[in-house]
Amino acid sequence: MNDLFEETLHREGMKIDSGIPEKEAKEQAREEMHRCEIQWVIREFYPDGKAAADYFQRVEKHRGMAPAKRLRDDCREAWKLHREKVDSDKVAK
């Protein structure tokens, strides 16, 4: 999880260097990293829901309940969309 933190700081710095105000740069970087983490969870754990649940527990331990809930909820939606795409690809073949 330190890599995620370091990447967020790196993205914040790049945005600030490009002239985006610091507060806005930090928010944009956090949102980008949130989207990236959702995609990573799907790539890393789909279709193993148990492994994803274990990851969310680690997130909650390190970041707290609210951030873990947000990530879990957003991943649920992305997981559902991914499953629908995988299922439709099976039917198309």
N, C-alpha and C positions, 0 to 999 in steps of 0.2 A: 504494500500500500504506500510505501515511501516513494516508489517510482511515480505513482499517480500524483502525489503531492508535489514532487519535484517537477513533473511535466506541467502541472497547473501553474506553478510559479514561473516556469519558463515561458509559457504562453502569455501569462499576465505581462511579463517583462517585454515581450515582443510587441504586444498591443500598446503598451505605454510608450515604447520607443517609436511607434508609428504615429503617435499624436493623439491616441484615444485617452480621454481623462481616466485617471487611475481607478476611480470607483466603477466606472463603466467597463473598463478593461478587466478588472477582477471578476465582475459578474459575467461578462462574456466568456472568459476563460473557464470559470466554474461550470457554466452551462455546456460549453463545448466538451469538457471532460466528462460531464454527466452523460451526454449523448454517446461519447466514445465508450464509456464504461458499460452502458446498456448493450451496445453492439458486442463488446468483449464478452459479457456474460453469456449472450446467446451463442457466440462462436465457441466459447470455452466449455459450456455446460450442457447445451441442448443435445439430446433430449433428457439428460439426467437431472431431474428436478431436485433430487436429494442433494446432489453436489452443489447446485445453485443455492439451496436453502442453507447449507453449511457456510457458503460464502457470505450470504446475507447476515448470518449470525456473527461472523468475523467483522463485517462492516459495522454492525450495531455495537460491537464491543469497542471498536476503535473510533467510530465517529458519532455514536449516539443513536437513539431510537428514531428521531425524526428523519435524519438523512437516510438511514437504512430503510425506513418505511417508504420514503419517496423512491429510492432506487428499486426496492422490491415491487412497488406498484407499477412503476414505469416498465420494469422488466417483464412483469406479467403481461402487460399489453403487447410489448414487442414479441414476447414468446408466443402469444396467441396468433399474432400476425404471421410470424415465422412458420408456425405449425400449419396454418392455413395455406401458406405458399408451398410448403413441402408436400402437403396432401394434394394440392391441385397439380403440382408437378408430377406426382405419381399417377394421377388419373390421366394426364395428358400423354403419358408415354404409352 
